[in-house]
Amino acid sequence: MSNFAFTLIVISAVMHALWNLLVKRSRHKTVFIWWMFVASGGLFSLIIPLLAEPFQRPDAHTLLMVSLGAVCFVLYHLLNGRAYRGGDLSVVYPLCQTSMIYVPVWGIVLLGERLSFPGVCGILLVIFGTYSIQLQRLSFGEMVRPFRNLKSPSVRDALTAGFIYSIGSIAEKSGVRNYSPLYFTYILVLMMLFLMSFNMFRPKYRPLIGAELREHWGLILCSGPIMMASFLTFRYGLNLSPVSYAVPVRQVSIVIGVLIGILFLKESFGRIRLVAALFIMAGVALIRLG
């Protein structure tokens, strides 16, 4: 992975952690995320006419990939939310991260990517750190605990969310190979906003749209450039590096999120979080070397 691609993805991870902080500070999370896409899509629409890069008309393959990516990421958020409503954080969170198990497999099988030995070791360390960061203790029994009740709807939703996210990541990589990451991201944001709006205008959410805007209009305005920066830097980095490396490296956002939680939200760190964060950072370093 080149220095430039690595830097772009790390910047994306920082922006990703920041917009997750904004979501934590909101009242109605689903509504706030929708407003974030409104702000990001609106900012995109204002800036794009001022840019020098001419618009490229997407071909059928690009439209298919951006549509697949949008559907996958919207489904990921919906399934993630359903899993958290019915399951414990220490069970749901690790299972949602299983996407990183699939992404290198899809990258090798479908995209013909080749991974170095240090890169593979780095991916495994990031997977282990990301999976274990919300566990109650580091032991074999605790590691397999999330998988014990596969009949639970929350467990199935979390596993499905992880699998679907991996498909979306491969669709993105395939889409930006021969198309501008700028316009791919723009179309993706608009399409996700369109799909999310079907859910947002259901009777239970309609009264909350105006209330969330009135209460957190400042956070919503801040979210536009933060989300846009997160999306663009990741997709430009994705265009320059294997998706098998890009997705694990972006998990450094978890470490940044933990630091934000400790410094600004006064959350406890804990030994497991410390060990898991060190595994993630060691894995990211190996991927960079690989």
Phi, psi and omega in degrees: 000130182288161178301319183294314179297317179299315180297317179300316183289325177293319175300318177300320179296320178297314180296323178297317178295323181293318181286336172291327174297319178297320179297319179299326183278351181278169180268303182256099192300313182297317179293319181296318178299321177299316178297326177298319178290326175298313181295316181294314179296321178295318178295318175306310184297327179285325187274324188304319178297341182271351184274154182282335184291119182289151179290133176255126178292121183291140176276182185297321181295316180297316179297322178295316181292318180291325177292317178297317178298316180297314180298316181297316184288326176293316177297322178302312180295320180294314180293323177300314179297318178296319180296318181290329179293330184251356185225164179285149179303318184291345176262313187289314186303309180301322183291326178293339181274001180294353176303326183290345174285321183281323188303312178297326179296312179297320181299319180286313186284316188266327185251356178070027180287149177241132184246141177279165179298313176300324179296317178297316178298320178296318178300316180296321178294319179295318178300314181296315180295317180294320180294322190268353190294336180253008179284159185278335175199159180267099177205161181298317180299320179289326180294325182267354183303317180301336183268357189291327183247073181290348177279347181290131178301323181293322177294315179295320178297318181294317178295319178295321179299316179297318180294316182294322179299322180296323177294318178299322180295319179292322177299318178299311182300316179295325183288323184271359179299317185233026180213151183301124176301330179298307184283332173299315180295318181299311180296321180298314180299314180296321181291320177295320177299318179299314181292319180294332182294331177299320178287323186292330184267017170289154185307325185286340181260333186307314181293341185272345185297308180293323181297318180293322179295316180295322184281324188230039181298327179295316178295322180296317178297321178294328186292332183302300180294328180293313180294320179298317178296319179298313182294313186292313182297324179292317184286329172292320176295322178296326179292338185254359184215161176297139178298332178298333176266320188298314183295313176297319181299324181294345179290354172299342175300331178294317178297316179297319178298320177297316179296319177298319179298321181287314187282324187249329182257000177059035177278154177283149181273297180083148182294323181295316178298321179297311180297316180297318179297321178294322176298317180297314182294321177296319178296317179297320178298318179294321178297317178301317179292327182285000000 
